């Protein structure tokens, strides 16, 4: 049993200090991670509190018995879900919820644009993304935004193989590059 699994067991037995340690050790990292969703720090802190509560309840309810990842990864997964829930509720969740800046690397832009140029490039990218078909949007959203592995996408969308998903993703990126290139001219 590793240190993190002992933490989970100790929390289950009522050790509040271990829970407080997890809270304090991960708080700043979560705040930094969550700022990319462009929320105020107070909103992010509230979401982090909710994530800790869900984490704690999962331990007490027996939903978290053995860790398949680190505590931080598990906690951040809860937090990311809570962030997306919040954004949907507040209707700040775009029709196509990509972190467009993350995709810029994948469309072979030679150098990162300045902040002024980024707004224009983001708008072009968003327009291009919306022009893609629903299958492409779904595959790219799941891979880049949700961080799903090709195998997960294969199973959820019913593709025959991981290679089929990989090919589909490549075709979608190629199509997106063409669309973005056409808008930039």
N, C-alpha and C positions, 0 to 999 in steps of 0.2 A: 504494500500500500504506500503510495507516494504522499508527499506533504499536502497536496491539494485535496486528495481523497480523505485524509485525516481531518482537514478543515471541515469538509462536508459532514463527516461523522460527528465531529465536535459540535457543529452548529445544530445538528439534529438532536443532540443531547442537551442543548440549551446554552451553549457557550456563546454569549453575545459578543465577547471580545473578538472572537474570530470573524464574526460577521462585520463588526466595526472595522477590523483590519482590511477585509476584502473591500469594504466600502471606501475607505480612505486610500488604499493602494491603487484603486482603479478609477477614482473620481476624475482626476485631472486628465487622464488618458481618454476617458469617455467624453469629457467636455470638448477636448480637442477634436476627437473623431466626429462628434455630432455637429460641430460648427459648420461643416460643409453643407448641412441642410438649411443653413441660413435662418436659424431661429435665435431668439434672444437667449442669453445665458440663463435667465430665470426659468424659461420654458425647458431648456435642456436639463437644468438641475432637477426640475419636477419630474421629467421623464426618467432621469437617472434614479431618483428616489423610487418611482414606480417599478423600475427594473429590478432594483434591490429587493423590493417587497415580493415581486413575482419569484425571484431567485430563492428567497427565504421560504416562501410558501411551497415552492416545488420540492425543496429539501424536506420540509415537514410533512407534506402530503405523500412523500415517497415517489414522486415523479422523477426526482434526481437521486439515483442510488449510486450509480457508477458514472464517472466522467468519461466521455468519449473525446473530450477536448480539454483545454485548460479552463479554469474558472473564468478567466478574463474573456476568452472566446465565447463561452456559454453566456456570460453576462452581457456581452456586446451584442450577441444575437437577439437576446430579449430586448435590449435597448433599441436596436435597429428596427425591430418589429414595432415597438412602441412609438418610435419616431415616425415611421410610415403611417401608423394608425392616426397619430396626431395630425400629420399633414393632410391626410385624407379628410379627417373631420373638419379641419379648418379650410378645406378646399384649396390648399396651397400645393396640392399634389397634381402636377401637370398631367395632361392626357397621356403623354409619353414620358414617364418619370426617369429619365436618364440624368446622370451627373455628366453633363455634356463635356466638361473640362477633362474628365477621365477618358472620354472617347477620342479627344483630339490626338492623343498619341497613336491611336490605332488607325487614323486616316492619313498617316504619313505626312503631316505638315512638317516642313523642314526645320523650322525653329519655332519656339513658343512665341506667340504674338504679345505685344504690349497689352496693358490693361484696356486701353481704348480700342485696340484692334480685337481684343478678345470678345467684347460685347457683340461686335459685328459677326465674328466667326461663330460665336455661340448661336446667334440668330440664324445664320446660314445652316449650321449643323441641325438645329431644331427643325427648320423647314425641311431639310433633307430627310431627317428621320421620319417626319410625318408623311412624307411622300412614299415611303417604303410600304410594302404590303403588310398585312397583319401578321403573317408567319414570320417575316423578317423582324418586325418590331418585337414580337414575342421572344424570339430566340436571342436577339441582342439585349433586350431588357433583362431576361433571365441570366444571361452570361455576364454582362458588364455591370448591371445595376444590382441584381440580387446576389451576384457572385457564385452562381450555381456552376457545378462541374458539368461537363458534356454528358456524362452518364445520367445525371439527374434530369437534365433537359430531355434526353432521349426517353427516359421513362415517363416523364410528365406529359410530353407532347406526342408520345407514341411513335417515335422514329425507329427504324429498323436497327440501327447501330450507332455507336458513338461517332464513327467516321462519317455517317450521313449527316449528323448534327454539325460536325466540323466543316463539312463541305457547304452545308447550308449557311453557316455563319460566315464562311469565306465569301460566298456569293453575295450575301447581304452587305458585307463590308465593301466589296467591290462596287456594288450598286450604290451604296452610300457615297463612296468616293466620287463616282461619276456625278451624282446629284450635287454634291458639295462643289465639285469643280465647275459645273455648269452655272451655279449661282454666283460663284466668285468672279466669273468673267464679266 
